[in-house]
Amino acid sequence: MKRQTAEIVREYGPFEGSPKVHGVTFDGERVWFAAGDKVTAFDPQTGREERSIGVPGSAGTAFDGRHLYQIAEDRIHKIDPKTGNVLSSIPAPGGGGDSGLAWAEGTLWVGEYRARKIHRVDPETGKVLRTITSDRFVTGVTWVDHDLWHGTWEGDESDIRRIDPETGEVLERLDMPQGTGVSGLESNGADMFYAGGGAAGKVRAIKRRRQNG
């Protein structure tokens, strides 16, 4: 397993009226994060908050190219980011213990925090298609370059890890500085992760080194 220290290149926030950051996603232009009673977008170039949608956001956030998906306690809502309307809703597999959320190849990948699991879920029905087990509490989940990554956070220790999506084997770890946690995770599709900072109220940009070959 490849292991190194996470390189934090920028911090965003804290944001006014958003004391905690839960799920994080990226729509190609803006970073969105869940802040309890709303989902907020900011420009990653300037750090300026651009808009908020008044929907519950207790955990993971995802984007499928057109719509936002947001964990709200024991449900996952599909949201039109232009209007803020909830278009549909499915049960969250953890029944309220869910954490990270990602979109990949037509399905949702949902972290279940204390159960230390990641579920692949049908976005239309909520049916669990497959489950991967982790050895750590699971926070944010993201896909990039056909690789599955997820955050962990237990006590003062947190990391971002690349895992085998079939077996759950840990292939690579980026260890966060002591006391710096990952509450949500998303890639910009290139060389950066955006990681929620929980009660710190921040989103951190973390360098991702591309794999050889």
Disulfide bonds with the S-S distance in Angstrom:
none
